[in-house]
């Protein structure tokens, strides 16, 4: 995976992440939900890369991390409509 839950929390803040994931009271980060969206982001990026490059990449690319974080932020926002 190109990012992790802590990367998302660092990007948008723990409080906002809890509000976006906890449907009960917005107080607790629902880690499995964030991990699921990270998997979707990673799969999306890999889908674009698969035709050109051998996966998995041996070196870490900062651009992929940033792209994955942006995909996760979009998915979190979209789930609330």
Wavefront OBJ file of the C-alpha trace (Angstrom):
o trace
v 0.000 0.000 0.000
v 1.210 3.457 -0.795
v 0.071 5.103 2.441
v -1.275 4.163 5.856
v -3.924 5.346 8.308
v -1.447 7.615 10.091
v -0.620 9.342 6.789
v -4.314 10.139 6.321
v -4.630 11.378 9.916
v -1.541 13.559 9.480
v -2.974 15.030 6.279
v -6.499 15.907 7.426
v -6.258 15.699 11.189
v -7.395 12.993 13.564
v -10.575 14.845 14.545
v -11.781 15.257 10.957
v -10.864 11.665 10.152
v -12.985 10.512 13.093
v -15.884 12.675 11.905
v -15.629 11.206 8.408
v -15.515 7.588 9.562
v -17.497 7.282 12.801
v -21.204 7.322 11.916
v -22.283 7.034 15.554
v -20.768 10.096 17.195
v -17.790 11.190 15.088
v -15.315 10.657 17.903
v -13.356 7.528 16.949
v -11.396 6.800 13.773
v -12.810 3.644 12.208
v -9.488 2.150 11.114
v -10.897 -0.736 9.026
v -12.851 1.757 6.907
v -9.768 3.890 6.281
v -7.716 0.786 5.468
v -10.399 -0.297 2.997
v -10.216 3.060 1.220
v -6.407 2.857 1.198
v -6.693 -0.532 -0.503
v -9.004 0.986 -3.115
v -6.580 3.875 -3.665
v -3.641 1.512 -3.996
v -5.542 -0.714 -6.436
v -6.533 2.315 -8.508
v -2.934 3.483 -8.776
v -1.725 -0.042 -9.556
v -4.352 -0.336 -12.277
v -2.808 2.617 -14.071
v 0.757 1.414 -13.510
v 0.272 -2.264 -14.301
v 0.505 -1.861 -18.071
v 3.812 -0.017 -17.972
v 5.735 -1.110 -14.914
v 6.524 -4.218 -12.944
v 4.585 -4.172 -9.688
v 5.311 -3.893 -6.823
v 7.760 -1.044 -7.046
v 11.030 -1.677 -5.278
v 11.580 1.944 -4.358
v 9.119 4.151 -2.538
v 7.683 6.951 -4.649
v 6.428 10.008 -2.796
v 4.071 10.817 -5.662
v 2.200 7.522 -5.216
v 1.781 8.201 -1.504
v 0.351 11.639 -2.225
v -1.964 10.278 -4.923
v -3.222 7.537 -2.611
v -3.893 10.038 0.183
v -5.860 12.199 -2.253
v -7.928 9.232 -3.420
v -8.714 8.274 0.179
v -9.737 11.853 1.021
v -12.053 11.869 -1.998
v -13.609 8.521 -1.048
v -14.147 9.637 2.559
v -15.828 12.819 1.378
v -18.002 10.978 -1.142
v -19.268 8.467 1.392
v -20.986 11.246 3.320
v -22.583 12.540 0.133
l 1 2 3 4 5 6 7 8 9 10 11 12 13 14 15 16 17 18 19 20 21 22 23 24 25 26 27 28 29 30 31 32 33 34 35 36 37 38 39 40 41 42 43 44 45 46 47 48 49 50 51 52 53 54 55 56 57 58 59 60 61 62 63 64 65 66 67 68 69 70 71 72 73 74 75 76 77 78 79 80 81
